[in-house]
Amino acid sequence: MRDINKALELLLDKLESWGDQIILMLPNLFVALVLLIATFWLAKVIQNALDRVISRFSHSAAINNLVSTLLYIALLLVGFFFVLSVLQLDKVVISLLAGVGIIGLALGFAFQDIAANFISGVIIAVQKPFGVGDMIETNDYFGVIERITLRTVDIRKPTGELVKLPNKMVFENPLTNFSFHGIRRVDVEVGISYAEDLEQVQKIVTEALEDVKNRVKTREIEVMFDAFGDSSINFKARFWVSYSRQVDYVGAKSDAIIRIKKAFDANDILIPFPIRTLDFGIKGGEKLSEELQAITASIKNGQPLGGNGH
C-alpha cells in the first residue's frame, strides 16, 4: 500500500512540474504559433511572387513549379527550425538536421539514376535544345517530341510507337534536331544513259523541280553528276523544302521523283536498267564455246552424240 501511495505521489509531482513548465512556456508557445503561421503566409507570398518573376524568363511550367515548390519547402523548414528554437528544443533541431543529412545521403545513393535524369531534365528545360513538336533523332530513335518532363522525353515514331527516353540518355548522347531551322535538304539520286547530253539533263531536271511541293524558292536547285556507274552516269538533284513534319520531307521527295520521271519520258531521256554480262567459263576442262562448236559439227556430219562426251 505504501508503494502505491509513493508511486501516486511521484506521478502527481511529475504532472505538477509539467504543468508548471507548460505555464512558463505559454509565452513561447504563443510566439511559436505566431511564427509558424507567419512562416506559412510568408512562404506562400514569396512563392507566388517568384512564380510571376520566373514566368518572365522561363516558359517551362515544370521548371517554374519545381523552383517555386523547392523555395516554398525551404522557407517552411527554416520557419519550423525557428519554432523549435523558440520552444528551446535545440537538441531536437540538431537531431533533425543530422537525420535529414543521413537520409539525403542514403537516398542519393539509392536513387542516383533518378537524380541524374532529374538534373538532366532541368538542364534540358533551361537550355531548350528542342521543344514539343520538333522532329529529332537520338539513341537510334527517330520521331516527333510529344512531351518533355523532368524525367523523360516522349518521342512518337513515324510508325506510331511512343518511346519514353530517360533524360540522361538524351542529354549525354548526340542528338539531331531536324526542325531547328525549319527547312531541310532533299537529295534525289538518279542514273541516266551514257548516250545522253549531260548539260541538257541538268536543265531539264532543274526545270522539273521548280514547282516541287514545299520547295524553298530562295534556295537554288542543284543537279550534280558524281559517278560513272556500271550502266549509267549518276547524279544527285538537291533542293530545300520547308520542314515541320516528316511528311513534308517524304512528300517532297516523292513529288520530285514523279516530276523527274515525267520530264525524262517527255524528252526521251533513258534511265537504263542494270546490264550484266554472263561468262560461262570452262565446262569439263573445255571451253563452252568449243563444246558447242563440236556439237554443231557432229550434227552436220550426221554423227551420233555421246561416247566421247560430245
DAWO-V157040 format. One record per backbone hydrogen bond with DSSP energy under -1.0 kcal/mol. CO is the residue of the C=O (numbers start at 1). NH is the residue of the N-H. If there is no record, write none. Layout:
CO;NH, CO;NH
This chain:
1;5, 2;6, 3;7, 4;8, 5;9, 6;10, 7;11, 8;12, 9;13, 10;14, 11;15, 12;16, 13;17, 14;18, 15;19, 16;20, 17;21, 18;22, 19;23, 20;24, 21;25, 25;29, 26;30, 27;31, 28;32, 29;33, 30;34, 31;35, 32;36, 33;37, 34;38, 35;39, 36;40, 37;41, 38;42, 39;43, 40;44, 41;45, 42;46, 43;47, 44;48, 45;49, 46;50, 47;51, 48;52, 49;53, 50;54, 51;55, 53;56, 54;57, 54;58, 60;64, 61;65, 62;66, 63;67, 64;68, 65;69, 66;70, 67;71, 68;72, 69;73, 70;74, 71;75, 72;76, 73;77, 74;78, 75;79, 76;80, 77;81, 78;82, 79;83, 80;84, 81;85, 82;86, 83;87, 84;89, 85;88, 89;93, 90;94, 91;95, 92;96, 93;97, 94;98, 95;99, 96;100, 97;101, 98;102, 99;103, 100;104, 101;105, 102;106, 103;107, 104;108, 105;109, 106;110, 107;111, 111;115, 112;116, 113;117, 114;118, 115;119, 116;120, 117;121, 118;122, 119;123, 120;124, 121;125, 122;126, 123;127, 124;128, 131;134, 134;145, 135;178, 136;143, 137;176, 138;141, 141;138, 143;136, 144;156, 145;133, 147;154, 151;167, 152;149, 153;165, 154;146, 154;147, 155;163, 156;144, 157;160, 161;157, 163;155, 165;153, 166;170, 167;171, 168;172, 169;173, 176;137, 182;243, 184;241, 186;239, 188;237, 190;235, 192;233, 193;196, 197;201, 198;202, 199;203, 200;204, 201;205, 202;206, 203;207, 204;208, 205;209, 209;212, 212;215, 214;242, 216;219, 222;238, 224;236, 227;234, 232;229, 233;192, 234;226, 234;227, 235;190, 236;224, 237;188, 238;222, 239;186, 240;216, 241;184, 245;248, 246;250, 247;251, 248;252, 249;253, 250;254, 251;255, 252;256, 253;257, 254;258, 255;259, 256;260, 257;261, 258;262, 259;263, 260;264, 261;265, 262;266, 263;267, 264;269, 270;193, 279;281, 281;288, 283;286, 286;283, 287;291, 288;292, 289;293, 290;294, 291;295, 292;296, 293;297, 294;298, 295;299, 296;300, 297;301, 298;303, 306;308
